[in-house]
Amino acid sequence: MVELMRCFSELKHRGKKYGEYTIEEVAGEGRYGLCFHAKNDHGQRVVLKRFKPSIFARNSDKNAHEAVILSKLRDYRIPELLGVINEKSFYAFVLELKPGITLKDMLFKYNYKFSDEEIFDIGIKIINIIKYLHENGVAHRDIRIPNVLVDQEDVYLIDFGLARFADNNLYKYDLDYSYFGDLLLYLIYSSFQKKDKKRQPWYEELPLKEKQQHFLKRLMGLDIIYESITDIETDFNDAFTIAKDCTRAQTNFEFE
């Protein structure tokens, strides 16, 4: 049903022009609207993030957060906000199109199995992105496998729809930590072979080292919660250091 609705949306919008951009295909659909791949008259490909009119009207103040935050950030690992389209019932952000494949597609579409070296490489690069965000006062609040792109040696973080300026009250950094822990578990489970059907929590069934288990428990809020991304970086290096020297040789991902 989801795929059918996506096809319907693509047929409805493909070829239509908004501003200087012509829609090519549907890139994704979420609660708040649709994302399209589009191209301008000069051949530049972008992402148009269109908001559903009814939802946009009810959440106009919340939608502004994404534009303000992206306008503040300047980093190649984060999509640049290129502009805004506001035509009749079509309101959309124009975003830089980043290359690569989402971790979600790597895991579930290509059934990719991540090695320890690749997990370290991706993990440390995500930590560096989080460090940049937190240094600029931004909590992403949605660091999940659909929102991380991998393109050979580069890692990108997309979808800032839930991002907010941290205030240590309503919007805290620790949500980024728990999402990061959950993401790491997805990567670790990709190469895990379950020997029996007995249901166990991840910290009992995964063959983790003591430091790795303790690190992940702290990220997930099952132990003393981390207070800074700097501490997370230090402990991640310590817990997953075995893979560190092999990183360079393991970042050329191949799919069947």
Secondary structure, DSSP 8 states (H G I E B T S, - for coil): -HHHHHHHHHHHHTT-EETTEEEEEEEEE-SSEEEEEEEETT--EEEEEEE-HHHHHHSHHHHHHHHHHHHH---TTS--EEEEEEETTEEEEEEE---SEEHHHHHHTS-----HHHHHHHHHHHHHHHHHHHHTTEE-----GGGEEEETTEEEE---TT-EE--SSSS-THHHHHHHHHHHHHHHHTT----SS----HHHHS---HHHHHHHHHHTTSSS----HHHHHHHHHHHSGGGGGGGGGG------
